């Protein structure tokens, strides 16, 4: 099951041609729901401070989404077993 990372979001920031990008691997238990192994997109800024702030926000939202997704999947599985059993 996916564990909340609680890590420094700046590790997911990369600079290319003066613009910062967010690049992160999809957690192993979520990969079946994604077409790619990594999430990568432009943060649309050349400011390191703005990129760090944006990356922190994206990291928090991603982890919350993945955690809720896994929790909802577990609830759905429990309900489906109890309804069929």
C-alpha positions as CSV (number, residue, x, y, z in Angstrom):
1,X,0.0,0.0,0.0
2,X,1.2,3.5,-0.8
3,X,2.9,5.3,2.1
4,X,2.9,9.0,2.4
5,X,6.3,10.3,1.4
6,X,6.8,13.3,3.7
7,X,9.8,14.4,1.7
8,X,11.3,17.6,0.4
9,X,9.4,18.6,-2.7
10,X,12.4,20.3,-4.2
11,X,13.8,16.9,-5.1
12,X,11.1,16.7,-7.8
13,X,12.2,20.0,-9.4
14,X,14.5,20.1,-12.4
15,X,15.6,23.0,-14.5
16,X,15.7,22.8,-18.3
17,X,16.4,25.7,-20.6
18,X,15.9,28.1,-17.7
19,X,12.4,26.8,-16.9
20,X,11.6,24.6,-13.9
21,X,9.8,21.3,-14.3
22,X,8.2,18.9,-11.9
23,X,9.3,15.3,-12.4
24,X,8.3,12.5,-10.2
25,X,7.9,8.7,-10.4
26,X,4.4,7.3,-9.9
27,X,4.2,5.2,-6.8
28,X,4.5,1.5,-7.5
29,X,1.0,0.6,-6.3
30,X,-0.5,3.3,-8.5
31,X,1.3,2.5,-11.7
32,X,-1.5,0.3,-13.1
33,X,-3.7,3.5,-13.2
34,X,-1.2,5.6,-15.2
35,X,0.1,5.3,-18.8
36,X,3.6,6.4,-17.8
37,X,6.0,5.6,-15.0
38,X,6.7,9.3,-14.4
39,X,4.7,12.5,-14.0
40,X,6.5,15.4,-15.7
41,X,5.3,18.9,-16.5
42,X,6.4,22.5,-16.6
43,X,6.0,24.6,-13.5
44,X,6.0,27.6,-15.9
45,X,8.5,29.7,-14.0
46,X,12.1,30.7,-14.1
47,X,12.1,31.6,-10.4
48,X,13.5,28.9,-8.1
49,X,11.4,30.2,-5.2
50,X,8.2,30.0,-7.2
51,X,9.1,26.5,-8.5
52,X,9.8,25.3,-4.9
53,X,6.4,26.7,-3.8
54,X,4.6,25.1,-6.8
55,X,6.3,21.8,-6.4
56,X,5.4,21.7,-2.7
57,X,1.8,22.2,-3.5
58,X,1.7,19.6,-6.3
59,X,3.5,17.1,-4.1
60,X,1.0,17.6,-1.3
61,X,-2.0,17.3,-3.6
62,X,-0.6,14.2,-5.4
63,X,0.1,12.4,-2.1
64,X,-3.4,13.2,-0.8
65,X,-5.0,12.1,-4.0
66,X,-3.0,8.8,-4.0
67,X,-3.7,8.2,-0.4
68,X,-7.5,8.8,-0.9
69,X,-7.5,6.7,-4.0
70,X,-6.0,3.7,-2.2
71,X,-8.3,4.1,0.8
72,X,-11.4,4.3,-1.4
73,X,-10.2,1.2,-3.4
74,X,-9.8,-0.7,-0.1
75,X,-13.3,0.4,1.0
76,X,-14.8,-0.7,-2.3
77,X,-13.1,-4.1,-2.1
78,X,-14.4,-4.6,1.4
79,X,-17.9,-3.7,0.4
80,X,-17.9,-5.9,-2.7
81,X,-16.7,-8.9,-0.6
82,X,-19.3,-8.3,2.0
83,X,-22.1,-8.0,-0.6
84,X,-21.1,-11.2,-2.4
85,X,-20.3,-13.2,0.7
